[in-house]
Amino acid sequence: MRIAILALALAGALAGCVTINATPDKPIDINLNVNIRQEIVVSLREDARELIRENPDLF
């Protein structure tokens, strides 16, 4: 009896996986909301800063 139970358990473990193939009736829709933020940093040389400070009406 013990061998029969062990054989039954082993047969159940080795039975394999059941695969289900389902084809969707509508196409898969992937909606992505992507925000792209760009930052530009401009650094001025010291002589250009002095020129702007001395002549503020130029800019």
C-alpha distance matrix in Angstrom:
0.0 3.8 5.4 5.1 6.4 8.7 9.9 10.7 12.5 14.2 15.3 16.7 18.6 20.0 21.1 24.6 27.3 28.9 32.7 35.1 38.7 41.2 44.9 47.2 50.0 52.5 53.2 52.1 55.0 55.4 58.2 59.5 62.3 63.8 66.9 68.8 71.4 73.9 76.1 79.1 80.8 84.3 86.0 89.7 91.6 93.9 97.1 95.9 95.1 98.6 100.1 98.4 99.4 103.0 103.2 100.9 102.8 101.6 98.1
3.8 0.0 3.8 5.4 5.3 6.2 8.6 9.9 10.7 12.2 14.2 15.5 16.6 18.4 20.0 23.2 25.9 27.9 31.6 34.3 37.8 40.4 44.1 46.4 49.3 51.6 52.1 50.7 53.6 53.7 56.5 57.5 60.3 61.7 64.6 66.4 69.0 71.3 73.5 76.5 78.0 81.5 83.1 86.8 88.6 90.8 94.1 93.0 92.2 95.6 97.3 95.6 96.6 100.2 100.4 98.2 100.2 98.9 95.4
5.4 3.8 0.0 3.8 5.5 5.0 5.9 8.4 9.8 10.3 12.0 14.1 15.2 16.2 18.0 21.3 24.3 26.4 30.0 32.9 36.3 39.1 42.7 45.2 48.2 50.6 51.0 49.7 52.7 52.9 55.8 56.9 59.8 61.1 64.1 65.8 68.4 70.7 72.9 75.8 77.5 80.9 82.5 86.2 88.0 90.3 93.5 92.4 91.7 95.2 96.7 95.1 96.2 99.8 100.0 97.9 99.8 98.4 94.9
5.1 5.4 3.8 0.0 3.8 5.4 5.1 6.1 8.6 9.8 10.4 12.3 14.2 15.2 16.3 19.8 22.7 24.3 28.1 30.7 34.2 36.8 40.5 43.0 45.8 48.3 49.0 47.9 51.0 51.4 54.4 55.7 58.6 60.1 63.2 65.1 67.8 70.2 72.6 75.5 77.3 80.8 82.5 86.3 88.2 90.6 93.7 92.5 91.8 95.3 96.7 95.0 96.2 99.8 99.8 97.6 99.4 98.1 94.6
6.4 5.3 5.5 3.8 0.0 3.8 5.4 5.0 6.1 8.5 9.8 10.6 12.4 14.3 15.3 18.6 21.2 22.8 26.6 29.1 32.8 35.2 38.9 41.2 44.1 46.5 47.1 45.8 48.7 49.0 51.9 53.1 55.9 57.4 60.5 62.4 65.1 67.5 69.8 72.9 74.6 78.1 79.9 83.6 85.6 87.9 91.1 89.8 89.0 92.6 94.0 92.2 93.3 96.9 97.0 94.7 96.6 95.3 91.8
8.7 6.2 5.0 5.4 3.8 0.0 3.8 5.4 5.1 6.1 8.5 9.9 10.6 12.2 14.2 17.2 20.0 22.2 25.8 28.7 32.2 34.9 38.5 40.9 44.0 46.2 46.5 45.1 48.0 48.1 51.0 52.0 54.8 56.1 59.2 60.9 63.5 65.8 68.0 71.0 72.6 76.1 77.7 81.5 83.3 85.6 88.8 87.6 87.0 90.5 91.9 90.3 91.4 95.0 95.1 93.0 94.9 93.5 90.0
9.9 8.6 5.9 5.1 5.4 3.8 0.0 3.8 5.5 5.0 6.0 8.6 9.8 10.4 12.0 15.4 18.5 20.6 24.2 27.2 30.5 33.4 36.9 39.6 42.5 44.9 45.3 44.1 47.2 47.5 50.6 51.7 54.8 56.1 59.2 60.9 63.7 66.0 68.3 71.2 73.0 76.4 78.2 81.9 83.8 86.2 89.3 88.1 87.5 91.1 92.4 90.8 92.0 95.6 95.6 93.5 95.3 93.8 90.3
10.7 9.9 8.4 6.1 5.0 5.4 3.8 0.0 3.8 5.4 5.1 6.2 8.7 10.0 10.5 14.0 16.7 18.3 22.1 24.7 28.2 30.9 34.5 37.0 39.9 42.3 42.9 41.8 44.9 45.3 48.4 49.7 52.8 54.3 57.5 59.3 62.2 64.6 67.1 70.0 72.0 75.4 77.3 81.0 83.1 85.5 88.6 87.2 86.6 90.2 91.5 89.7 91.0 94.5 94.4 92.2 93.9 92.5 89.0
12.5 10.7 9.8 8.6 6.1 5.1 5.5 3.8 0.0 3.8 5.5 5.1 6.3 8.7 10.0 12.9 15.3 17.3 21.0 23.8 27.3 29.9 33.6 35.9 38.9 41.1 41.5 40.1 43.0 43.2 46.1 47.3 50.2 51.6 54.7 56.5 59.2 61.7 64.0 67.0 68.8 72.3 74.1 77.8 79.8 82.2 85.3 84.0 83.4 86.9 88.3 86.5 87.7 91.3 91.3 89.1 90.8 89.5 86.0
14.2 12.2 10.3 9.8 8.5 6.1 5.0 5.4 3.8 0.0 3.8 5.4 5.1 6.2 8.6 11.3 14.3 16.8 20.3 23.5 26.8 29.7 33.2 35.8 38.9 41.1 41.2 39.8 42.8 42.9 46.0 47.0 50.0 51.2 54.4 56.0 58.7 61.0 63.3 66.2 68.0 71.4 73.2 76.9 78.8 81.2 84.3 83.0 82.5 86.1 87.4 85.8 87.1 90.6 90.6 88.5 90.3 88.8 85.3
15.3 14.2 12.0 10.4 9.8 8.5 6.0 5.1 5.5 3.8 0.0 3.8 5.5 5.2 6.0 9.5 12.7 14.7 18.3 21.3 24.6 27.6 31.0 33.8 36.8 39.2 39.5 38.4 41.6 42.0 45.2 46.5 49.6 51.0 54.3 56.0 58.9 61.2 63.7 66.6 68.6 72.0 73.9 77.6 79.6 82.2 85.1 83.7 83.3 86.9 88.1 86.4 87.8 91.3 91.1 89.0 90.6 89.1 85.6
16.7 15.5 14.1 12.3 10.6 9.9 8.6 6.2 5.1 5.4 3.8 0.0 3.8 5.5 5.2 8.2 10.6 12.4 16.1 18.9 22.4 25.1 28.7 31.2 34.2 36.5 36.9 35.7 38.8 39.2 42.3 43.6 46.7 48.2 51.5 53.3 56.2 58.7 61.2 64.2 66.2 69.7 71.7 75.4 77.5 80.0 83.0 81.5 81.0 84.6 85.8 84.0 85.3 88.9 88.7 86.5 88.1 86.7 83.1
18.6 16.6 15.2 14.2 12.4 10.6 9.8 8.7 6.3 5.1 5.5 3.8 0.0 3.8 5.6 7.2 9.6 12.4 15.8 18.9 22.2 25.1 28.6 31.0 34.2 36.2 36.3 34.8 37.8 37.8 40.9 42.0 45.0 46.3 49.4 51.1 53.9 56.2 58.7 61.6 63.5 66.9 68.8 72.5 74.5 77.0 80.0 78.7 78.1 81.7 83.0 81.2 82.6 86.1 86.0 83.9 85.6 84.1 80.6
20.0 18.4 16.2 15.2 14.3 12.2 10.4 10.0 8.7 6.2 5.2 5.5 3.8 0.0 3.8 5.5 8.9 11.8 14.9 18.4 21.4 24.6 27.9 30.7 33.9 36.0 35.9 34.7 37.8 38.0 41.3 42.3 45.5 46.7 50.0 51.5 54.4 56.6 59.1 61.9 63.9 67.2 69.1 72.8 74.8 77.4 80.3 78.9 78.6 82.2 83.3 81.7 83.2 86.7 86.5 84.4 86.1 84.5 81.0
21.1 20.0 18.0 16.3 15.3 14.2 12.0 10.5 10.0 8.6 6.0 5.2 5.6 3.8 0.0 3.8 7.0 9.0 12.4 15.6 18.7 21.8 25.2 28.0 31.1 33.4 33.6 32.7 36.0 36.5 39.8 41.2 44.5 45.9 49.3 51.0 54.0 56.3 59.0 61.9 64.1 67.4 69.5 73.2 75.3 78.0 80.9 79.3 79.0 82.6 83.6 81.9 83.4 86.9 86.6 84.4 85.9 84.3 80.9
24.6 23.2 21.3 19.8 18.6 17.2 15.4 14.0 12.9 11.3 9.5 8.2 7.2 5.5 3.8 0.0 3.8 6.7 9.5 13.0 15.9 19.2 22.4 25.2 28.5 30.6 30.5 29.5 32.7 33.1 36.5 37.8 41.1 42.4 45.8 47.4 50.5 52.7 55.4 58.2 60.4 63.8 65.9 69.6 71.7 74.4 77.2 75.7 75.4 79.0 80.0 78.3 79.9 83.3 83.0 80.8 82.3 80.7 77.2
27.3 25.9 24.3 22.7 21.2 20.0 18.5 16.7 15.3 14.3 12.7 10.6 9.6 8.9 7.0 3.8 0.0 3.8 6.3 9.7 12.8 15.8 19.1 21.8 25.1 27.1 27.0 25.9 29.1 29.5 32.8 34.3 37.6 39.0 42.4 44.2 47.3 49.6 52.4 55.3 57.6 61.0 63.2 66.9 69.1 71.9 74.7 73.0 72.7 76.4 77.3 75.4 77.1 80.5 80.1 77.8 79.3 77.7 74.2
28.9 27.9 26.4 24.3 22.8 22.2 20.6 18.3 17.3 16.8 14.7 12.4 12.4 11.8 9.0 6.7 3.8 0.0 3.8 6.6 10.0 12.9 16.4 19.1 22.2 24.5 24.8 24.0 27.4 28.3 31.6 33.4 36.8 38.5 42.1 44.0 47.3 49.7 52.7 55.6 58.1 61.5 63.9 67.6 69.9 72.7 75.5 73.6 73.3 77.0 77.7 75.8 77.5 80.9 80.3 78.0 79.3 77.7 74.2
32.7 31.6 30.0 28.1 26.6 25.8 24.2 22.1 21.0 20.3 18.3 16.1 15.8 14.9 12.4 9.5 6.3 3.8 0.0 3.8 6.5 9.7 13.0 15.8 19.0 21.2 21.3 20.6 24.1 25.1 28.6 30.4 33.9 35.6 39.2 41.1 44.5 46.9 50.0 52.9 55.5 58.8 61.3 64.9 67.4 70.2 72.8 70.9 70.7 74.4 75.0 73.1 74.9 78.3 77.5 75.3 76.4 74.8 71.3
35.1 34.3 32.9 30.7 29.1 28.7 27.2 24.7 23.8 23.5 21.3 18.9 18.9 18.4 15.6 13.0 9.7 6.6 3.8 0.0 3.8 6.3 9.8 12.5 15.5 17.9 18.5 18.1 21.6 23.0 26.5 28.7 32.2 34.2 37.9 40.0 43.4 46.0 49.2 52.1 54.9 58.2 60.9 64.5 67.1 70.0 72.5 70.4 70.1 73.9 74.4 72.3 74.1 77.5 76.6 74.2 75.2 73.7 70.2
38.7 37.8 36.3 34.2 32.8 32.2 30.5 28.2 27.3 26.8 24.6 22.4 22.2 21.4 18.7 15.9 12.8 10.0 6.5 3.8 0.0 3.8 6.5 9.7 12.8 15.2 15.5 15.5 19.2 20.9 24.5 26.9 30.5 32.5 36.2 38.2 41.7 44.2 47.5 50.4 53.3 56.5 59.3 62.8 65.4 68.4 70.8 68.6 68.5 72.3 72.6 70.5 72.5 75.8 74.8 72.4 73.3 71.7 68.2
41.2 40.4 39.1 36.8 35.2 34.9 33.4 30.9 29.9 29.7 27.6 25.1 25.1 24.6 21.8 19.2 15.8 12.9 9.7 6.3 3.8 0.0 3.8 6.4 9.3 11.8 12.7 13.0 16.7 18.8 22.2 24.9 28.5 30.7 34.5 36.7 40.3 42.9 46.3 49.2 52.3 55.5 58.4 61.9 64.7 67.7 70.0 67.6 67.5 71.2 71.5 69.2 71.2 74.5 73.4 70.9 71.6 70.1 66.6
44.9 44.1 42.7 40.5 38.9 38.5 36.9 34.5 33.6 33.2 31.0 28.7 28.6 27.9 25.2 22.4 19.1 16.4 13.0 9.8 6.5 3.8 0.0 3.8 6.5 8.9 9.6 10.7 14.5 17.0 20.5 23.4 26.9 29.2 32.9 35.1 38.7 41.3 44.8 47.6 50.8 53.9 57.0 60.4 63.2 66.2 68.4 65.9 65.9 69.7 69.7 67.5 69.6 72.8 71.5 69.1 69.6 68.0 64.6
47.2 46.4 45.2 43.0 41.2 40.9 39.6 37.0 35.9 35.8 33.8 31.2 31.0 30.7 28.0 25.2 21.8 19.1 15.8 12.5 9.7 6.4 3.8 0.0 3.8 5.5 6.8 7.9 11.4 14.3 17.5 20.7 24.1 26.6 30.3 32.7 36.3 39.0 42.5 45.5 48.7 51.9 55.0 58.4 61.3 64.3 66.5 63.9 63.7 67.5 67.5 65.1 67.2 70.4 69.1 66.5 67.0 65.5 62.0
50.0 49.3 48.2 45.8 44.1 44.0 42.5 39.9 38.9 38.9 36.8 34.2 34.2 33.9 31.1 28.5 25.1 22.2 19.0 15.5 12.8 9.3 6.5 3.8 0.0 3.8 6.8 9.3 12.1 15.6 18.3 21.8 25.0 27.7 31.3 33.8 37.4 40.1 43.7 46.6 50.0 53.1 56.3 59.6 62.6 65.6 67.7 64.9 64.8 68.6 68.4 65.9 68.1 71.2 69.7 67.1 67.4 65.9 62.4
52.5 51.6 50.6 48.3 46.5 46.2 44.9 42.3 41.1 41.1 39.2 36.5 36.2 36.0 33.4 30.6 27.1 24.5 21.2 17.9 15.2 11.8 8.9 5.5 3.8 0.0 3.8 6.4 8.6 12.3 14.8 18.4 21.5 24.3 27.8 30.3 33.9 36.6 40.2 43.1 46.5 49.5 52.8 56.1 59.2 62.2 64.2 61.4 61.2 65.0 64.8 62.3 64.4 67.5 66.0 63.3 63.6 62.2 58.7
53.2 52.1 51.0 49.0 47.1 46.5 45.3 42.9 41.5 41.2 39.5 36.9 36.3 35.9 33.6 30.5 27.0 24.8 21.3 18.5 15.5 12.7 9.6 6.8 6.8 3.8 0.0 3.8 6.2 9.6 12.6 15.8 19.1 21.5 25.2 27.4 31.1 33.6 37.3 40.0 43.4 46.4 49.7 53.0 56.0 59.0 61.0 58.3 58.2 62.0 61.8 59.4 61.6 64.7 63.2 60.6 61.0 59.4 56.0
52.1 50.7 49.7 47.9 45.8 45.1 44.1 41.8 40.1 39.8 38.4 35.7 34.8 34.7 32.7 29.5 25.9 24.0 20.6 18.1 15.5 13.0 10.7 7.9 9.3 6.4 3.8 0.0 3.8 6.5 9.9 12.9 16.4 18.8 22.5 24.8 28.5 31.1 34.7 37.6 40.9 44.0 47.2 50.6 53.6 56.5 58.7 56.0 55.8 59.6 59.6 57.2 59.3 62.5 61.1 58.6 59.1 57.6 54.1
55.0 53.6 52.7 51.0 48.7 48.0 47.2 44.9 43.0 42.8 41.6 38.8 37.8 37.8 36.0 32.7 29.1 27.4 24.1 21.6 19.2 16.7 14.5 11.4 12.1 8.6 6.2 3.8 0.0 3.8 6.4 9.8 13.0 15.6 19.3 21.7 25.3 28.1 31.7 34.7 38.0 41.1 44.4 47.7 50.8 53.7 55.8 53.0 52.8 56.5 56.5 54.0 56.1 59.2 57.8 55.2 55.6 54.3 50.7
55.4 53.7 52.9 51.4 49.0 48.1 47.5 45.3 43.2 42.9 42.0 39.2 37.8 38.0 36.5 33.1 29.5 28.3 25.1 23.0 20.9 18.8 17.0 14.3 15.6 12.3 9.6 6.5 3.8 0.0 3.8 6.4 9.9 12.3 16.0 18.4 22.0 24.9 28.4 31.4 34.6 37.8 41.0 44.4 47.4 50.3 52.5 49.9 49.6 53.3 53.4 50.9 52.9 56.2 54.9 52.3 53.0 51.6 48.0
58.2 56.5 55.8 54.4 51.9 51.0 50.6 48.4 46.1 46.0 45.2 42.3 40.9 41.3 39.8 36.5 32.8 31.6 28.6 26.5 24.5 22.2 20.5 17.5 18.3 14.8 12.6 9.9 6.4 3.8 0.0 3.8 6.7 9.6 13.1 15.9 19.3 22.4 25.8 29.0 32.2 35.5 38.7 42.0 45.2 48.0 50.2 47.4 47.0 50.7 50.7 48.1 50.1 53.3 52.0 49.3 49.9 48.6 45.0
59.5 57.5 56.9 55.7 53.1 52.0 51.7 49.7 47.3 47.0 46.5 43.6 42.0 42.3 41.2 37.8 34.3 33.4 30.4 28.7 26.9 24.9 23.4 20.7 21.8 18.4 15.8 12.9 9.8 6.4 3.8 0.0 3.8 6.0 9.7 12.4 15.8 18.9 22.3 25.5 28.6 31.9 35.1 38.4 41.6 44.4 46.6 43.9 43.5 47.2 47.4 44.8 46.7 50.0 48.8 46.1 46.9 45.6 42.0
62.3 60.3 59.8 58.6 55.9 54.8 54.8 52.8 50.2 50.0 49.6 46.7 45.0 45.5 44.5 41.1 37.6 36.8 33.9 32.2 30.5 28.5 26.9 24.1 25.0 21.5 19.1 16.4 13.0 9.9 6.7 3.8 0.0 3.8 6.7 10.0 13.1 16.4 19.7 23.0 26.1 29.4 32.6 35.9 39.2 41.8 44.1 41.3 40.7 44.4 44.5 41.9 43.6 47.0 45.8 43.0 43.7 42.6 38.9
63.8 61.7 61.1 60.1 57.4 56.1 56.1 54.3 51.6 51.2 51.0 48.2 46.3 46.7 45.9 42.4 39.0 38.5 35.6 34.2 32.5 30.7 29.2 26.6 27.7 24.3 21.5 18.8 15.6 12.3 9.6 6.0 3.8 0.0 3.8 6.4 9.8 12.9 16.3 19.5 22.7 26.0 29.2 32.5 35.7 38.4 40.7 38.0 37.4 41.2 41.4 38.8 40.7 44.0 42.9 40.3 41.2 39.9 36.2
66.9 64.6 64.1 63.2 60.5 59.2 59.2 57.5 54.7 54.4 54.3 51.5 49.4 50.0 49.3 45.8 42.4 42.1 39.2 37.9 36.2 34.5 32.9 30.3 31.3 27.8 25.2 22.5 19.3 16.0 13.1 9.7 6.7 3.8 0.0 3.8 6.4 9.9 13.0 16.4 19.5 22.8 26.0 29.3 32.6 35.2 37.4 34.7 34.0 37.7 38.0 35.3 37.1 40.4 39.3 36.6 37.6 36.4 32.7
68.8 66.4 65.8 65.1 62.4 60.9 60.9 59.3 56.5 56.0 56.0 53.3 51.1 51.5 51.0 47.4 44.2 44.0 41.1 40.0 38.2 36.7 35.1 32.7 33.8 30.3 27.4 24.8 21.7 18.4 15.9 12.4 10.0 6.4 3.8 0.0 3.8 6.5 10.0 13.1 16.4 19.6 22.8 26.1 29.4 32.1 34.3 31.6 31.1 34.9 35.1 32.6 34.6 37.8 36.8 34.3 35.3 33.9 30.3
71.4 69.0 68.4 67.8 65.1 63.5 63.7 62.2 59.2 58.7 58.9 56.2 53.9 54.4 54.0 50.5 47.3 47.3 44.5 43.4 41.7 40.3 38.7 36.3 37.4 33.9 31.1 28.5 25.3 22.0 19.3 15.8 13.1 9.8 6.4 3.8 0.0 3.7 6.6 10.0 13.1 16.4 19.6 22.9 26.2 28.8 31.0 28.3 27.7 31.4 31.7 29.2 31.0 34.3 33.4 30.9 32.0 30.7 27.1
73.9 71.3 70.7 70.2 67.5 65.8 66.0 64.6 61.7 61.0 61.2 58.7 56.2 56.6 56.3 52.7 49.6 49.7 46.9 46.0 44.2 42.9 41.3 39.0 40.1 36.6 33.6 31.1 28.1 24.9 22.4 18.9 16.4 12.9 9.9 6.5 3.7 0.0 3.8 6.6 10.0 13.1 16.4 19.6 22.9 25.7 27.8 25.1 24.7 28.5 28.7 26.4 28.4 31.6 30.7 28.4 29.7 28.1 24.5
76.1 73.5 72.9 72.6 69.8 68.0 68.3 67.1 64.0 63.3 63.7 61.2 58.7 59.1 59.0 55.4 52.4 52.7 50.0 49.2 47.5 46.3 44.8 42.5 43.7 40.2 37.3 34.7 31.7 28.4 25.8 22.3 19.7 16.3 13.0 10.0 6.6 3.8 0.0 3.8 6.5 9.9 13.0 16.3 19.6 22.2 24.5 21.9 21.3 25.0 25.4 23.2 25.0 28.3 27.6 25.4 27.0 25.5 22.0
79.1 76.5 75.8 75.5 72.9 71.0 71.2 70.0 67.0 66.2 66.6 64.2 61.6 61.9 61.9 58.2 55.3 55.6 52.9 52.1 50.4 49.2 47.6 45.5 46.6 43.1 40.0 37.6 34.7 31.4 29.0 25.5 23.0 19.5 16.4 13.1 10.0 6.6 3.8 0.0 3.8 6.5 9.9 13.0 16.3 19.2 21.2 18.5 18.3 22.1 22.3 20.2 22.4 25.5 24.8 22.9 24.5 22.7 19.4
80.8 78.0 77.5 77.3 74.6 72.6 73.0 72.0 68.8 68.0 68.6 66.2 63.5 63.9 64.1 60.4 57.6 58.1 55.5 54.9 53.3 52.3 50.8 48.7 50.0 46.5 43.4 40.9 38.0 34.6 32.2 28.6 26.1 22.7 19.5 16.4 13.1 10.0 6.5 3.8 0.0 3.8 6.5 9.9 13.2 15.8 18.1 15.8 15.2 19.0 19.7 17.8 19.7 22.9 22.7 21.0 23.1 21.4 18.2
84.3 81.5 80.9 80.8 78.1 76.1 76.4 75.4 72.3 71.4 72.0 69.7 66.9 67.2 67.4 63.8 61.0 61.5 58.8 58.2 56.5 55.5 53.9 51.9 53.1 49.5 46.4 44.0 41.1 37.8 35.5 31.9 29.4 26.0 22.8 19.6 16.4 13.1 9.9 6.5 3.8 0.0 3.8 6.6 9.9 12.8 14.7 12.2 12.1 15.9 16.3 14.7 16.9 19.9 19.6 18.3 20.4 18.4 15.6
86.0 83.1 82.5 82.5 79.9 77.7 78.2 77.3 74.1 73.2 73.9 71.7 68.8 69.1 69.5 65.9 63.2 63.9 61.3 60.9 59.3 58.4 57.0 55.0 56.3 52.8 49.7 47.2 44.4 41.0 38.7 35.1 32.6 29.2 26.0 22.8 19.6 16.4 13.0 9.9 6.5 3.8 0.0 3.8 6.7 9.3 11.8 10.0 9.7 13.3 14.3 13.3 15.1 18.1 18.4 17.6 20.2 18.3 16.0
89.7 86.8 86.2 86.3 83.6 81.5 81.9 81.0 77.8 76.9 77.6 75.4 72.5 72.8 73.2 69.6 66.9 67.6 64.9 64.5 62.8 61.9 60.4 58.4 59.6 56.1 53.0 50.6 47.7 44.4 42.0 38.4 35.9 32.5 29.3 26.1 22.9 19.6 16.3 13.0 9.9 6.6 3.8 0.0 3.7 6.4 8.2 6.2 6.4 9.9 10.7 10.2 12.2 14.8 15.3 15.0 17.6 15.6 13.9
91.6 88.6 88.0 88.2 85.6 83.3 83.8 83.1 79.8 78.8 79.6 77.5 74.5 74.8 75.3 71.7 69.1 69.9 67.4 67.1 65.4 64.7 63.2 61.3 62.6 59.2 56.0 53.6 50.8 47.4 45.2 41.6 39.2 35.7 32.6 29.4 26.2 22.9 19.6 16.3 13.2 9.9 6.7 3.7 0.0 3.8 5.6 5.4 6.4 8.9 10.1 10.9 12.6 14.5 15.6 16.2 19.0 16.9 15.9
93.9 90.8 90.3 90.6 87.9 85.6 86.2 85.5 82.2 81.2 82.2 80.0 77.0 77.4 78.0 74.4 71.9 72.7 70.2 70.0 68.4 67.7 66.2 64.3 65.6 62.2 59.0 56.5 53.7 50.3 48.0 44.4 41.8 38.4 35.2 32.1 28.8 25.7 22.2 19.2 15.8 12.8 9.3 6.4 3.8 0.0 3.8 5.4 5.0 6.3 8.7 9.9 10.5 12.3 14.3 15.1 18.3 16.8 16.2
97.1 94.1 93.5 93.7 91.1 88.8 89.3 88.6 85.3 84.3 85.1 83.0 80.0 80.3 80.9 77.2 74.7 75.5 72.8 72.5 70.8 70.0 68.4 66.5 67.7 64.2 61.0 58.7 55.8 52.5 50.2 46.6 44.1 40.7 37.4 34.3 31.0 27.8 24.5 21.2 18.1 14.7 11.8 8.2 5.6 3.8 0.0 3.8 5.4 5.1 6.2 8.7 9.8 10.5 12.2 13.9 16.7 14.9 15.1
95.9 93.0 92.4 92.5 89.8 87.6 88.1 87.2 84.0 83.0 83.7 81.5 78.7 78.9 79.3 75.7 73.0 73.6 70.9 70.4 68.6 67.6 65.9 63.9 64.9 61.4 58.3 56.0 53.0 49.9 47.4 43.9 41.3 38.0 34.7 31.6 28.3 25.1 21.9 18.5 15.8 12.2 10.0 6.2 5.4 5.4 3.8 0.0 3.8 5.4 5.0 6.3 8.6 9.9 10.5 11.6 14.1 12.0 11.7
95.1 92.2 91.7 91.8 89.0 87.0 87.5 86.6 83.4 82.5 83.3 81.0 78.1 78.6 79.0 75.4 72.7 73.3 70.7 70.1 68.5 67.5 65.9 63.7 64.8 61.2 58.2 55.8 52.8 49.6 47.0 43.5 40.7 37.4 34.0 31.1 27.7 24.7 21.3 18.3 15.2 12.1 9.7 6.4 6.4 5.0 5.4 3.8 0.0 3.8 5.4 5.2 6.2 8.6 9.9 10.2 13.5 12.2 11.5
98.6 95.6 95.2 95.3 92.6 90.5 91.1 90.2 86.9 86.1 86.9 84.6 81.7 82.2 82.6 79.0 76.4 77.0 74.4 73.9 72.3 71.2 69.7 67.5 68.6 65.0 62.0 59.6 56.5 53.3 50.7 47.2 44.4 41.2 37.7 34.9 31.4 28.5 25.0 22.1 19.0 15.9 13.3 9.9 8.9 6.3 5.1 5.4 3.8 0.0 3.8 5.4 5.0 6.1 8.5 9.9 13.2 12.4 12.7
100.1 97.3 96.7 96.7 94.0 91.9 92.4 91.5 88.3 87.4 88.1 85.8 83.0 83.3 83.6 80.0 77.3 77.7 75.0 74.4 72.6 71.5 69.7 67.5 68.4 64.8 61.8 59.6 56.5 53.4 50.7 47.4 44.5 41.4 38.0 35.1 31.7 28.7 25.4 22.3 19.7 16.3 14.3 10.7 10.1 8.7 6.2 5.0 5.4 3.8 0.0 3.8 5.5 5.2 6.0 8.2 10.7 9.3 10.3
98.4 95.6 95.1 95.0 92.2 90.3 90.8 89.7 86.5 85.8 86.4 84.0 81.2 81.7 81.9 78.3 75.4 75.8 73.1 72.3 70.5 69.2 67.5 65.1 65.9 62.3 59.4 57.2 54.0 50.9 48.1 44.8 41.9 38.8 35.3 32.6 29.2 26.4 23.2 20.2 17.8 14.7 13.3 10.2 10.9 9.9 8.7 6.3 5.2 5.4 3.8 0.0 3.8 5.5 5.1 5.4 8.4 7.4 7.4
99.4 96.6 96.2 96.2 93.3 91.4 92.0 91.0 87.7 87.1 87.8 85.3 82.6 83.2 83.4 79.9 77.1 77.5 74.9 74.1 72.5 71.2 69.6 67.2 68.1 64.4 61.6 59.3 56.1 52.9 50.1 46.7 43.6 40.7 37.1 34.6 31.0 28.4 25.0 22.4 19.7 16.9 15.1 12.2 12.6 10.5 9.8 8.6 6.2 5.0 5.5 3.8 0.0 3.8 5.6 5.7 9.4 9.9 10.0
103.0 100.2 99.8 99.8 96.9 95.0 95.6 94.5 91.3 90.6 91.3 88.9 86.1 86.7 86.9 83.3 80.5 80.9 78.3 77.5 75.8 74.5 72.8 70.4 71.2 67.5 64.7 62.5 59.2 56.2 53.3 50.0 47.0 44.0 40.4 37.8 34.3 31.6 28.3 25.5 22.9 19.9 18.1 14.8 14.5 12.3 10.5 9.9 8.6 6.1 5.2 5.5 3.8 0.0 3.8 6.2 9.0 9.5 11.0
103.2 100.4 100.0 99.8 97.0 95.1 95.6 94.4 91.3 90.6 91.1 88.7 86.0 86.5 86.6 83.0 80.1 80.3 77.5 76.6 74.8 73.4 71.5 69.1 69.7 66.0 63.2 61.1 57.8 54.9 52.0 48.8 45.8 42.9 39.3 36.8 33.4 30.7 27.6 24.8 22.7 19.6 18.4 15.3 15.6 14.3 12.2 10.5 9.9 8.5 6.0 5.1 5.6 3.8 0.0 3.8 5.5 5.8 8.0
100.9 98.2 97.9 97.6 94.7 93.0 93.5 92.2 89.1 88.5 89.0 86.5 83.9 84.4 84.4 80.8 77.8 78.0 75.3 74.2 72.4 70.9 69.1 66.5 67.1 63.3 60.6 58.6 55.2 52.3 49.3 46.1 43.0 40.3 36.6 34.3 30.9 28.4 25.4 22.9 21.0 18.3 17.6 15.0 16.2 15.1 13.9 11.6 10.2 9.9 8.2 5.4 5.7 6.2 3.8 0.0 3.8 5.5 6.0
102.8 100.2 99.8 99.4 96.6 94.9 95.3 93.9 90.8 90.3 90.6 88.1 85.6 86.1 85.9 82.3 79.3 79.3 76.4 75.2 73.3 71.6 69.6 67.0 67.4 63.6 61.0 59.1 55.6 53.0 49.9 46.9 43.7 41.2 37.6 35.3 32.0 29.7 27.0 24.5 23.1 20.4 20.2 17.6 19.0 18.3 16.7 14.1 13.5 13.2 10.7 8.4 9.4 9.0 5.5 3.8 0.0 3.8 5.5
101.6 98.9 98.4 98.1 95.3 93.5 93.8 92.5 89.5 88.8 89.1 86.7 84.1 84.5 84.3 80.7 77.7 77.7 74.8 73.7 71.7 70.1 68.0 65.5 65.9 62.2 59.4 57.6 54.3 51.6 48.6 45.6 42.6 39.9 36.4 33.9 30.7 28.1 25.5 22.7 21.4 18.4 18.3 15.6 16.9 16.8 14.9 12.0 12.2 12.4 9.3 7.4 9.9 9.5 5.8 5.5 3.8 0.0 3.8
98.1 95.4 94.9 94.6 91.8 90.0 90.3 89.0 86.0 85.3 85.6 83.1 80.6 81.0 80.9 77.2 74.2 74.2 71.3 70.2 68.2 66.6 64.6 62.0 62.4 58.7 56.0 54.1 50.7 48.0 45.0 42.0 38.9 36.2 32.7 30.3 27.1 24.5 22.0 19.4 18.2 15.6 16.0 13.9 15.9 16.2 15.1 11.7 11.5 12.7 10.3 7.4 10.0 11.0 8.0 6.0 5.5 3.8 0.0
